[in-house]
């Protein structure tokens, strides 16, 4: 070929087709989605916790998209029904994830509602799940000699508790746990209506 | 209308369009081979001459003897002079991009190695937030994708374009300003990720505020490339030019659209994320690497590609199919069904450009495979080309629903990504740098054996990495699909394979230390051989033409 204009325009048309299919059409399709009745917007604290989840890259090991029952046994693992686009209307950035080095967290709040469990598990996952390969997050906690007023103490199994110190949860840890507790998409959604 | 009727109608229309395309190509004579176009990378009389600047004079003569072509004609001196001018004009920017690439390669390797160790030593280095897995893993990804691979790709583009367009690099200073912007952006971006400031999406972690700098830098480099293109002194645009110019423009659009703040949300953001994520490989690294192979491989063995038209078919099918495959990252996810299906179909269609490329390279190398024994550069190129075939065919099958239900969400995907980005793209970039740098610096590689050592460390490391992690990922996927087995089982059974991945990664990192060390030794003019110094200027000029 001798003509650079043909090259450039051909290349751009090919990309435009792809962009229309993967960016523009989904945009038009989900733009006017309404949130399901059972889905509440995130609270201020949950949004802060979500930011902690994002900045520490939890998404690289945990998905938030249970699959359909005829594709994978996600439901029988207690991860919940298959998710639908409307479940994500408040999500920015999206946290669908692409790895399950750890379990899906779309309904972790329903599966594991305990604040103490979450705090302790973040401090040392192997105190609760011995075979876990999740990193420990000691930097989300502070070690003190004695608790002060207003401190959220972390209750740990004796094996994981530091000797002579108490473990106090930071704001970030408390926010993150609030977000995790709020991850509950067990409300029913109607199946998409068939267009006549 | 019924979807069955719609798809039948679509297939009918596509066949008609395909038929017209075929008739048109016959009329334009596109199915008649075009050896003249395939030979534009050679100066007049140069076909049949091997070219590997990474070899010493003696080794080059040995390799030339192994080619066993009959007559070797005199090479057109004017065209060689043009090429020397082209190389001289691009030398400084290309050196700058290679130096940046080497720096990021080391950072990325160590960050990757730390991440890999953390998956089997989860309590190692947990006290600092920036060293925790979720962050250091993203540091690794951004350092190798934007730092190493993109800088290396830009170096290749800026070096090959002036040669193929038979002109000097126009606007070289703007390319260098652009490179400074990009690398300042990457430094800031990686710092931001380590500090916890991220846009939160895979491949799009760098905050959009910093992306503005990267985009501006990229735009400056495109301007320089386009300015060189319009000032060309050849009639015919060789296929590598197509791949590289298209890749530059594609990546600019991808990067811009995907990073637009405040537009994308929810599920649509996920499809955009993977449209970008897969196209960064498909429409940026792949075309640059394929374009590089189309230039370097025939150039090294001194023989034009056998079927030039097949390379054009490869280009247009890649351009059309590759852009639409991103949805296969969300199979089974909450996105419209038609989108997943479209992406699966186009993923399988990707077999066409890959097969076209492979047939072409196999034909070009026919009877010349033994040259790989002589030329380490050729070895890197052949390895990379073969791995393009492997990773792309693997990717096509991985997109099928039946396979994907096992491999999705597992380490199998990670192994596949490294097969594409390392065994294919990075190996081609290594080979290209070994070829380019002696021309850029007018200096020989001081310790040629290190090139061979680097090759084997990288190849063996990659093999251990890929084979182990693929097995581990597959077992992990099978365990996750079996409702009778606990989730924890899918975690524990990967442990030995995650360790083998660390071993592979360690070997690759050692290879990178050898490579970067060698680069420094060359840049600082070390080494026993000192050809190319001012005293030997005349002979160097002649050697350039080989």
Boltz contact constraints between the chains, C-beta under 6 A:
constraints:
  - contact:
      token1: [A, 1]
      token2: [B, 237]
      max_distance: 6.0
  - contact:
      token1: [A, 2]
      token2: [B, 235]
      max_distance: 6.0
  - contact:
      token1: [A, 2]
      token2: [B, 236]
      max_distance: 6.0
  - contact:
      token1: [A, 4]
      token2: [B, 229]
      max_distance: 6.0
  - contact:
      token1: [A, 7]
      token2: [B, 242]
      max_distance: 6.0
  - contact:
      token1: [A, 11]
      token2: [B, 246]
      max_distance: 6.0
  - contact:
      token1: [A, 11]
      token2: [B, 319]
      max_distance: 6.0
  - contact:
      token1: [A, 14]
      token2: [B, 319]
      max_distance: 6.0
  - contact:
      token1: [A, 14]
      token2: [B, 320]
      max_distance: 6.0
  - contact:
      token1: [A, 14]
      token2: [B, 323]
      max_distance: 6.0
  - contact:
      token1: [A, 15]
      token2: [B, 250]
      max_distance: 6.0
  - contact:
      token1: [A, 15]
      token2: [B, 253]
      max_distance: 6.0
  - contact:
      token1: [A, 15]
      token2: [B, 323]
      max_distance: 6.0
  - contact:
      token1: [A, 18]
      token2: [B, 323]
      max_distance: 6.0
  - contact:
      token1: [A, 18]
      token2: [B, 324]
      max_distance: 6.0
  - contact:
      token1: [A, 21]
      token2: [B, 324]
      max_distance: 6.0
  - contact:
      token1: [A, 21]
      token2: [B, 342]
      max_distance: 6.0
  - contact:
      token1: [A, 22]
      token2: [B, 271]
      max_distance: 6.0
  - contact:
      token1: [A, 22]
      token2: [B, 275]
      max_distance: 6.0
  - contact:
      token1: [A, 22]
      token2: [B, 326]
      max_distance: 6.0
  - contact:
      token1: [A, 23]
      token2: [B, 272]
      max_distance: 6.0
  - contact:
      token1: [A, 23]
      token2: [B, 275]
      max_distance: 6.0
  - contact:
      token1: [A, 26]
      token2: [B, 268]
      max_distance: 6.0
  - contact:
      token1: [A, 26]
      token2: [B, 271]
      max_distance: 6.0
  - contact:
      token1: [A, 27]
      token2: [B, 268]
      max_distance: 6.0
  - contact:
      token1: [A, 30]
      token2: [B, 267]
      max_distance: 6.0
  - contact:
      token1: [A, 30]
      token2: [B, 268]
      max_distance: 6.0
  - contact:
      token1: [A, 54]
      token2: [B, 200]
      max_distance: 6.0
  - contact:
      token1: [A, 55]
      token2: [B, 196]
      max_distance: 6.0
  - contact:
      token1: [A, 55]
      token2: [B, 198]
      max_distance: 6.0
  - contact:
      token1: [A, 56]
      token2: [B, 134]
      max_distance: 6.0
  - contact:
      token1: [A, 57]
      token2: [B, 134]
      max_distance: 6.0
  - contact:
      token1: [A, 57]
      token2: [B, 135]
      max_distance: 6.0
  - contact:
      token1: [A, 57]
      token2: [B, 138]
      max_distance: 6.0
  - contact:
      token1: [A, 60]
      token2: [B, 134]
      max_distance: 6.0
  - contact:
      token1: [A, 60]
      token2: [B, 137]
      max_distance: 6.0
  - contact:
      token1: [A, 65]
      token2: [B, 333]
      max_distance: 6.0
  - contact:
      token1: [A, 65]
      token2: [B, 334]
      max_distance: 6.0
  - contact:
      token1: [A, 67]
      token2: [B, 332]
      max_distance: 6.0
  - contact:
      token1: [A, 71]
      token2: [B, 332]
      max_distance: 6.0
  - contact:
      token1: [A, 71]
      token2: [B, 405]
      max_distance: 6.0
  - contact:
      token1: [A, 72]
      token2: [B, 481]
      max_distance: 6.0
  - contact:
      token1: [A, 73]
      token2: [B, 483]
      max_distance: 6.0
  - contact:
      token1: [A, 76]
      token2: [B, 483]
      max_distance: 6.0
  - contact:
      token1: [A, 83]
      token2: [B, 334]
      max_distance: 6.0
  - contact:
      token1: [A, 84]
      token2: [B, 334]
      max_distance: 6.0
  - contact:
      token1: [A, 85]
      token2: [B, 267]
      max_distance: 6.0
  - contact:
      token1: [A, 85]
      token2: [B, 334]
      max_distance: 6.0
  - contact:
      token1: [A, 88]
      token2: [B, 266]
      max_distance: 6.0
  - contact:
      token1: [A, 88]
      token2: [B, 267]
      max_distance: 6.0
  - contact:
      token1: [A, 89]
      token2: [B, 266]
      max_distance: 6.0
  - contact:
      token1: [A, 91]
      token2: [B, 266]
      max_distance: 6.0
  - contact:
      token1: [A, 92]
      token2: [B, 265]
      max_distance: 6.0
  - contact:
      token1: [A, 93]
      token2: [B, 200]
      max_distance: 6.0
  - contact:
      token1: [A, 93]
      token2: [B, 201]
      max_distance: 6.0
  - contact:
      token1: [A, 94]
      token2: [B, 269]
      max_distance: 6.0
  - contact:
      token1: [A, 94]
      token2: [B, 270]
      max_distance: 6.0
  - contact:
      token1: [A, 96]
      token2: [B, 270]
      max_distance: 6.0
  - contact:
      token1: [A, 99]
      token2: [B, 409]
      max_distance: 6.0
  - contact:
      token1: [A, 100]
      token2: [B, 409]
      max_distance: 6.0
  - contact:
      token1: [A, 103]
      token2: [B, 487]
      max_distance: 6.0
  - contact:
      token1: [A, 131]
      token2: [B, 488]
      max_distance: 6.0
  - contact:
      token1: [A, 131]
      token2: [B, 492]
      max_distance: 6.0
  - contact:
      token1: [A, 133]
      token2: [B, 119]
      max_distance: 6.0
  - contact:
      token1: [A, 133]
      token2: [B, 122]
      max_distance: 6.0
  - contact:
      token1: [A, 135]
      token2: [B, 122]
      max_distance: 6.0
  - contact:
      token1: [A, 135]
      token2: [B, 126]
      max_distance: 6.0
  - contact:
      token1: [A, 135]
      token2: [B, 132]
      max_distance: 6.0
  - contact:
      token1: [A, 135]
      token2: [B, 133]
      max_distance: 6.0
  - contact:
      token1: [A, 136]
      token2: [B, 123]
      max_distance: 6.0
  - contact:
      token1: [A, 136]
      token2: [B, 126]
      max_distance: 6.0
  - contact:
      token1: [A, 138]
      token2: [B, 126]
      max_distance: 6.0
  - contact:
      token1: [A, 138]
      token2: [B, 127]
      max_distance: 6.0
  - contact:
      token1: [A, 139]
      token2: [B, 129]
      max_distance: 6.0
